[in-house]
Each structure stands twice: as structure tokens, then as C-alpha cells.
Amino acid sequence: MRAGVLCCWACLLLTACSLPREVTAPDMAGKDRDRPGRLLNIRIERWDTLRFSGLLGVRETASGLDYVLLDATGVKLLQAEVAGDGSFTLKQESGPLHKSGLAPFLSEALARIYLQEPVRLPCTGSWFYRLCREDQDGSSVKYGQAGPFTVWRITGKDPEGDAAVIYHQPWLGVKVKLEGLESGK
């Protein structure tokens, strides 16, 4: 009898903590619901020290980009919408990332990776700030340059491909690595 009660409690706890079979999100309704999203591994390092590792869900929309940042267990820590210029609307920030300042940085990095492209190749802009992209051997390098100095650099292919995308801000010592789940190590 005691084993039966314990078994029932164990089954109740396991099923109560499981993920639902179908998840509906009102945010995904409307004209953008048919656009495919991507789930990526993300690693954020500063001066070669790992600061965050988890999952990033990204979906392009008509107005820019929606993203959600999850920890390794799948708990949502950050959700935001990003416009092409890097401005963002924060939808949710919780857990250890609450008021951490990661949302503005990550929004700007994702806008540079996915949304900003030079009007003319290889570079567009003035002497003060230029946005450049160079394609070579199946991969690309995109960078922002202030005068003679590189402010940020993106190397690699799109995360849907085989290679990872690495966003690097050398002056701050920050690297963000995005990699498709299939190619993750």
C-alpha cells in the first residue's frame, strides 16, 4: 500500500513538472507567425572568461527581430524585440539577468548580426563610421569601423549553416558565439 501511494505521488510530481504538449503564445499571433524561428546555442565571453551559456531563440519579423534568451534548462530569462538600428523593446527580464544590462548589449549585437548590412559592398558610411562586409571562401566578415579602428567584427556563416557566427568587440574584450544546435559541441 505504501509503495503504491509513493508511486502515485511520484507520477503526479513527474507529470505536473513536465512540459505541456502544445504551447500557445499570443505574441506569436498575426502576420509574423508563419516566419520560421531558430534555436541557437549562445556563449558570451568577456576577456576569455565565460559569462553566460544557454539557448537563444531568434525570429525575424517585419519590423526587425524577436528574441528570447533561455538558460541551459530552458527557463526564459530575457525576451525582447529589436529594430534594425539596435533599439529594443524589453518584454521580459527575470532571474539573474534582471537589471543586468545584458538586454541593450545583446539587442545591439543581434541587430548588427542579422539586420544591419552595408548599402554598397564592401563599405558604406563616412570616414567617422563605416559599416563593411567582405565575403570570401563561403564565409563573410562584417565589421563596424570608427576612423582607422575596428569597433566590432562578425565572422562566420549564418547559424543555419555549418559554421558558428562570432560577434567580437575587441575594445571591450567581449565575444558572443552563436551556433546551430546540430553543429554544437
C-alpha positions in Angstrom: 0.0 0.0 0.0 2.8 2.4 1.0 4.7 1.7 -2.3 1.5 2.3 -4.3 1.0 5.7 -2.7 4.6 6.7 -3.2 4.3 5.6 -6.9 1.2 7.7 -7.3 2.9 10.8 -5.8 6.0 10.2 -8.0 3.8 10.0 -11.1 1.9 13.2 -10.0 5.1 15.1 -9.5 6.6 14.0 -12.8 3.6 14.8 -14.8 3.0 18.1 -13.0 6.5 19.3 -13.8 6.6 18.1 -17.4 6.3 20.5 -20.4 2.9 20.9 -22.0 2.2 19.2 -25.3 1.1 22.4 -27.0 2.1 25.9 -26.2 0.2 28.9 -27.5 1.7 32.3 -27.2 -0.3 35.4 -28.0 2.9 37.2 -29.0 3.3 34.9 -32.0 -0.1 35.5 -33.5 -0.6 37.7 -36.5 1.3 38.2 -39.7 4.6 37.0 -38.4 3.5 33.7 -37.0 4.4 31.8 -40.2 8.0 33.0 -40.3 10.4 30.3 -39.1 12.4 30.8 -35.9 15.8 29.4 -35.0 17.1 27.9 -31.8 20.8 28.5 -31.2 23.5 27.8 -28.7 24.9 31.1 -27.3 28.1 31.7 -25.4 29.1 35.1 -24.1 32.7 35.6 -23.0 34.5 38.6 -21.6 38.3 38.6 -21.6 38.2 34.8 -22.3 36.0 34.1 -19.2 32.7 32.5 -19.8 29.9 34.9 -18.6 26.8 33.1 -20.0 26.0 29.9 -21.8 22.5 28.9 -22.9 20.0 29.0 -25.7 18.8 31.8 -27.9 15.5 31.7 -29.9 15.5 34.2 -32.8 12.7 35.0 -35.2 12.8 37.8 -37.9 9.7 39.9 -38.1 8.5 42.6 -40.5 9.8 45.3 -38.0 13.1 43.6 -37.1 13.8 40.7 -34.8 12.3 39.0 -31.8 14.5 37.0 -29.5 14.3 35.0 -26.3 17.2 34.0 -24.1 17.0 30.8 -22.2 19.3 29.2 -19.6 20.6 25.7 -20.2 17.5 24.2 -18.6 15.1 26.1 -20.8 14.0 28.8 -18.4 13.2 32.1 -20.1 15.5 34.9 -18.7 15.1 37.6 -21.3 12.7 38.5 -24.1 12.9 41.5 -26.4 12.1 43.0 -29.8 14.9 44.6 -31.8 14.7 47.2 -34.6 17.3 47.5 -37.3 19.1 50.4 -35.6 19.6 48.3 -32.4 16.8 50.0 -30.4 14.8 47.5 -28.5 11.6 46.9 -26.5 12.1 44.7 -23.5 9.2 42.3 -22.9 10.6 40.3 -20.0 13.8 40.2 -17.9 13.9 37.8 -15.0 16.2 35.7 -12.8 19.9 36.5 -12.6 19.6 38.8 -15.7 17.1 41.1 -14.0 18.6 44.6 -14.4 21.9 43.2 -15.6 22.3 45.4 -18.6 22.5 42.4 -21.0 19.4 43.4 -23.0 20.8 46.5 -24.6 24.1 44.8 -25.4 22.6 41.7 -26.8 19.9 43.6 -28.8 22.6 45.8 -30.4 24.7 42.7 -31.2 21.8 40.8 -32.8 20.8 43.9 -34.8 24.4 44.0 -36.2 24.4 40.3 -36.9 21.0 39.9 -38.6 19.6 43.3 -39.5 22.4 45.7 -40.5 24.0 45.5 -43.9 26.0 48.0 -45.9 24.1 49.7 -48.7 27.0 49.2 -51.1 29.7 46.5 -50.8 32.2 46.4 -49.4 31.7 49.5 -47.2 29.1 52.2 -46.6 29.4 55.3 -44.4 31.6 58.3 -43.8 35.2 58.4 -42.6 33.9 58.7 -39.0 31.9 55.4 -39.0 31.7 52.8 -41.8 29.8 49.5 -42.0 31.6 46.9 -44.1 31.1 43.4 -45.3 33.6 41.2 -47.1 32.6 37.8 -48.5 35.4 35.2 -49.0 35.6 31.4 -49.4 31.9 30.8 -48.3 32.1 32.8 -45.2 31.7 36.5 -44.5 33.3 39.2 -42.3 31.2 42.1 -41.3 32.6 45.0 -39.2 32.0 48.5 -38.0 34.9 50.9 -38.2 35.3 54.3 -36.5 38.1 56.0 -38.3 41.0 53.5 -38.5 39.7 51.4 -35.6 37.5 48.4 -35.8 34.8 48.8 -33.2 33.1 45.4 -33.7 33.5 42.4 -36.0 31.3 39.4 -37.1 32.9 36.4 -38.6 31.4 33.1 -39.9 28.3 32.0 -41.7 24.7 32.3 -40.7 24.0 29.9 -37.7 21.7 27.9 -40.0 24.9 26.8 -41.8 27.7 24.6 -40.5 29.9 27.3 -39.0 29.3 29.4 -36.0 28.9 33.2 -36.0 31.2 35.1 -33.7 30.5 38.7 -32.7 33.5 40.3 -31.2 34.1 43.7 -29.6 37.8 43.8 -29.2 38.0 47.1 -27.1 35.6 45.5 -24.5 37.0 42.0 -24.8 33.5 40.6 -25.5 32.8 37.6 -27.7 29.3 36.3 -28.5 29.2 32.9 -30.3 26.0 31.7 -31.9 25.9 28.2 -33.2 23.1 26.0 -34.5 22.1 23.2 -32.2 23.0 20.5 -34.7 26.6 21.8 -35.0 27.0 22.5 -31.3 29.7 20.7 -29.3 
